[in-house]
Amino acid sequence: MLLSLSGLTQDAKVSLQAVIGGGTGDGGVRHGQLLAQLAEAIWSNDPDELASARDKVTAAMGSDALVDAVAVSANFHMMTRIADGTGTRYDQAGLDRTAHVRALIGVNDMASRR
């Protein structure tokens, strides 16, 4: 949802296709394919994959952008852990509003789904 909202404010057309089931392309986001590779590498537990993705992002976008990208990933992970740890539930209106996106990206099939 955040990506779609930022796309609206920047008059950009963004797509989740780059991150769905081994998707390709940039999703309408500058360097989107590199950022998707970085996100995958962060959660891969493979230090070589992470180092390669980190080096590619730094070469293409600079070290400040790398730090920003990793911080965004960490922030989303933190928010999920806080919500899970406090027992926070998603309200029905939010579930209804995001049903199509959750189905599209496979959230409903994840083991951590509540």
N, C-alpha and C positions, 0 to 999 in steps of 0.2 A: 504494500500500500504506500509506503513512504516513497519508493521509487516512482510510482505513478504520479504521486502528488508533486514531487520535484520536477518531473517531466512536464507537468502542466505549467508550473511557474516559469519554466525555461522554454516554453513553447516547443517542446521536443516530443517525439513519438517514441515511447519506450515499449519494450516487449520482454516477456519472461522467457521467450524461446531460447535464449542463450544459456539459461540455467535449468532447463527442464530435461531430465533424463539424458544427460550427456549432450545437451544442446550445443549448437554452434552459433557463430556470429557474435556481434557485439551487443545485441539487444537494444540498439539505438543509443547506447551510452559510449561516449568516447573512451577508447581502450577497454571496453566492456569485456571482450574476450580474455584479455590479460587479467583483468580483475576477477573474472570467474575462475580462471586457472589458479590465481592466488588463493581464493576462497577454498577451492577444492584441496589445494596443497596444505593449507592451514590445518585441515581436519584429516589429512591423509596419514599422519604419524610417520611420514617418510621424510627424514631430514634432507635427503638429496632433492626430492621433489619440491620441498619448500624453498631450499636454497636457489634452485633453478627459477622458480616462479618469482621469488624475491628479486633476483638479479634482473630478470626480464622487466618487471614493473619499474625498478629503479632506473634501468637504461632508457625506458620509453617515457617515463613520467617524472622521474626524479625521486630523491629520498623523502622529501616532505610528503609527496603523494602516497608513497609506500606506508609511511607512518600513519597517515590519515586512513588509508584503506584497512590496515590492521586494527586501528583503534575502532573503526566502525564495526568490524567483525567482533571484536572483543565486547563492545557495548551491547550488541544484539545478544550475544551469548550470556552476558551478565543479566540482561533484562529477563531472559527466559529462566535463568536459574533463580532469580529473585521471585518471579511469579510462581514457579514450581515450589520453591521453598516456603512461600507464605500461603500456598493453597489457593492463590488467586485463580478465579475461573473467568473465562471469556463470556461476556453477557450474550444473551440470545440475539440481540440486534446485531452485534458484531459478527456472530457466527453466521447469521443470515446474509449479512452484507458481504462477507468474504468467502462464502461457500464455493463460488466458481473458481476463485484463485486457489483456494486450498485443494480443490479437486484437480486443478490443472497442474500444480506442482507436486502433488502426491503427499501433502501433509497428513491427510487422513489415513494413510497407510504406514506412517512412521510409528515405531514402537513406543515413542514417548507421548503419542497422542493421548489426550485425556478427555 
